[in-house]
């Protein structure tokens, strides 16, 4: 019997049994694939982990570092040394005449020279003041012409006016001076630079005779002489003469440019508005006459592009830079490069200021350079050349050590630069004012414009002089500015400073100071130091035609310190300092060695030197030679 339901049931049962093997295969494949996927995921994860895992932190290594032992010197303080103004008490009645009447002509800003000389050969330092005069076209009522002034020292620091008796009541628009015994007769002669002809006065037993014309050293009648110096440049035993000139100037050129001080009116013109000049070198012929050898001697630098003179010279110092026995010359120039004339030992000089690093500042700029001095201020081989510069320009301190003809400006590192940036410095010089055996520095300051404060609040016409104490090279600063409380109100009182010079005017061993003012009164300052330090003063008397021993050097050893000085006829600005040399010895009461290196190359050693005295050393005669 056919049962449809059974058939359908049977059919369905029979179909399920036929698909059972395929399901098993699929199950196995699925499980295998799943296992492969798991393995791939695990392996991929491990690979990804290894590729992306952060680097393990480095193993910490502890290193013991030794802290450097930094030497911090204790602060130092300048000694208290009072400078007392004795100008009036000493009998000085001089007032400088610059001729200013309102038109503001440039020479009216620059004068104020003078200094010390022993004109009567009595051993005391006398005083000379170079004067200007009124202009020939001055519209004011006529007055008695101003003259230079000479004051004789009576040995105690008091002075008498001997101008007329000495033959120096001469009127000229004078600027600076240099004194030396050029004719080898035993008394000191006098050269005066001026706006116009310069003058040479021969000293005949205390009376000066104008021999300018016969000597041939007047220069151009239209020239403007500034600083000057005596030196034996060719080592022939006779003193020659180097004369600096400032700019090419005339009343017409000055007035035609209508210089203005903003908001004030007519102003003094800058040197950049005037053409440059040439210095002059006169060779001493030995018969009272001098020959101008400037051109052939190589002391007339020209602009390489235009061939015109470039010098605008203000200060000069002479020193044997490389110790070869021949004097070199360094000249400070206003707004153009400074000169270093290196003596070639054949009657010529090579100008190498730029090559030597002394021509410009560290940025390659020329500065408004005024006064100059050079000294071994560290009591070693380091030579320092200090140059006073214009307002807002630091005083330069070019130093040479390993190479005597290669300088680097150390003004900032020595502490001198920042303290001098605002001042306009003219006269400056090295001297040991406290007799501790280290050379200090003095600067005479003053602006050109009497109303400068109206346009520059940081500037003043009258400015205080500055005194810098040499602390030594191992201190935080080498030159420390001395506060007014440590040098006295007489020293720090404001003035329009120009020239500056020093001498021991009262024979007490310390150095007194002369500060000169343009259009005003000088300031004679007596050094009243009470440090109890020992000292030695040395005066050299040379042979041949150089009785002042210009160019000689003196070395004094006391204890662990050796000091060196070289004799020069000019330093600072327009000024003459005394020829005797002062060595401060500090607490040392003995001199172990004193050696003089004379200009002719001979050497003389002096034994049994007593301290706290003036020692006069006469050059020994050369040994006799067999016929």
Secondary structure, 3 states (H helix, E strand, C coil): CCCHHHHHHHHHHHHHHHCHHHHHHHHHHHHHHHHHHHHHHHHHHHHHHHHHCCCCCCCCCCCCCCCCCCCCCCCCCCCCCCEEECCCCCCCCCECCCCCCCCCCHHHHCCCCEEEECCCCCCCCEEEECCCCCCCCCCCCCCCCCCCEEEEECCCCCEEECCCCCCCCCCCCEEEEEEECCCCCCCCEEEEEEECCCEEEEEECCEEEECHHHHCCCCCCCCEEEEEEEECCCCCCECEEEEEECCCCCHHHHHHCCCEECCCEECCCCHHHCCCECCEEEEECCCCCEEECHHHHCCCCECCCCCCECECEEEEEEECCCCCCCCEEEEEEECCCCEEEEECCCCCEEECCCCCCCCCCCCCCCCECCCEEEECCCCCCCEEEEECCCCCCCCEEEEECCCCCCCEECCCCCCCCHHHCCCCEEEEEEECCCCCCCCEEEEEEECCCCCHHHCCCCCCCEEECEEEEECCCCCCCCEEECCHHHHCHHHHCEECEEEEEEECCCCCCCCEEEEEECCCECEEEEECCCCCCEEEEEEEECCCECCCCCCCEEEEEECCEEEEEECCCCEECCEECCCCEEEEEECCCCCCEEEEECCCCCEEEECCCCCCEEEEEECCCCCCCCC
